[in-house]
Amino acid sequence: MKNKFLFILLTFMAIPLLYPQDTNSNNELIQGIYALVDTYAQARETKDTIMLESILATDVDQLVSSGKWRKGKKESMKGMLESSANNPGTRTLKIEKIRFLDPGYAIADARYQIQNADGTVKKMWSTFIVVYEQDRWKITAIRNMLPTRP
């Protein structure tokens, strides 16, 4: 009886190994996250409030490198636009890693650099928590970090 139960259990555990993951679907999800972060960078660069509003979840929050929390879409957008105005420069976000918590939630870690007019570069990290809702990816949280070491 024990052997039969063990055989059945192992058979059910092995079934997922026989079917490969849907890589096309996974690639589409990954490309959607890359496009989302690119859209975020573009919206920040051009101060496009309509574009920015369309990619942020209603309950978005942001922890900026100064330690200030921005909670909700209205406060986050206001802070993002003020920050872009107060810290002019070319912003570059380059995703280094994406981890899926499930097909509808992911974490994207990105290098975040601001090229200042004087030639200096501010090097940071950003982590985006993204959610798939209403047939598109949206940002639900952003964490910006300013490393103390290179």
N, C-alpha and C positions, 0 to 999 in steps of 0.2 A: 504494500500500500504506500509506504514511504517512497519507494523508488518511482512508482507511477506519479505521485504528486510532484516529486522533484523533476521528473522528465517533463511533465506538463508545464511546470513553472519555468524551466529553462527554455522550453519551446516558445512560450509567450514572450520571454525576455529577448529571445534572438530574432523575433519577427521584425522589429524596427531596423535591425542591422541589414536585412535583406532589401530594404527599400531606401534608395538614396534620397537625401534631402532635395527639395525643389530649389535648385540653385538659381534658376531664372527668377523665381519669386524673391529669393533672398537678395539677389543682385539688384532687383528693382527697389527693394526696401532700402538697401544701402545707398543706391544712387539718389533716392528720394531724400535721404538725410544729408548727403553732400549738397544737393540742390538747396535744401532748407538753410543750411549754414551759409552757403553762398548768397542766398537771398537776404539773409539777416545782415551780412557784411555790406551788401549793396544798399540796403535800406538805411543802415547807419551812415554810410558814406554820403548818400544823396539826401539824407534827412527826409526820406519818403515815409510819412506817417501812415498812409493807406497801405503800403506794402508791409510795413512793420506790424501794423495792427492785424493784418491778414495771417501772419505767421506765428503770432503769439497766442497761447491758450489764455482763456479768461482769467484763470487763477495763477498765471505766471508769477514767478518771483525771481529776484536776482540778488546775489551776494557779490558786491563789487570788491575790487582789490583793496579799497580803503577800509573795508569791514562794514560798510553801510548796506542794510537790507532794503530792497525795493520790493514791495508786495502789491500784487494785482497789476493788471494790464495798464491802467491809467498812470500809476506811480512809476512803473517800470519804463514805460515809453517816455514819460517826462524826463526821467533821470538819464535815459540813454541819449536823448536828443541834447540835453544840457551838457552831458559829458562829451559828446562829439563836438559841440560848439566850444567848450572850454579847453579841450585837448585836441586841437586840429592836427591832422596828419593822415597819412594813408594807412588804413587798417587792413591787415591780412590775417585771415583765419585759415589754418591748414589742419584738417582732421588727421590725427595720428592713429586713432583707434575707435572702433564702434563695437559696443557690446549690447546684444539684445537681451532684455530681461524676459520678453516674450515677443511674439510678432508685432504687437502694438505699442511696445515701450522699448526705448533704447537709451544708452548713454554714449555720447560722442565726446571724446577728448581731443582738443585742438590746441595747437600752438597759436598764440595771439600776439601779433606784433603791431606796434604803431610806429611808423616811420615819420619822425618829426621834420619840420621844415629846415632845421639846423643840421640835419643829417644824422642825429642820434636816433637810436632805435630802442623803444621800450619793449622788452620781451616778457611775455606773460603766458599763462595757460588759461584756457576756458574749458569748462565742462558743460555740455548741454544735455539736459534730460528732455527727451522728445517723446511725444505721444501721437499715435495715428488716430485721428478723429475726423469725421466728415470727409472721408476719402482723401486725406492729405496729412502730412506730418506737420506738427506744430510744436513750438518750444514751450515747455511748461516750467523749466527752471534753467538758470544760468549761474555758474559759479566761476568767477574770475579770480585768478591767483597770481600774485607777483612774487616769484621766488626770490629768496634772499641770497641765493648762490646761483651762479650760471649753470 
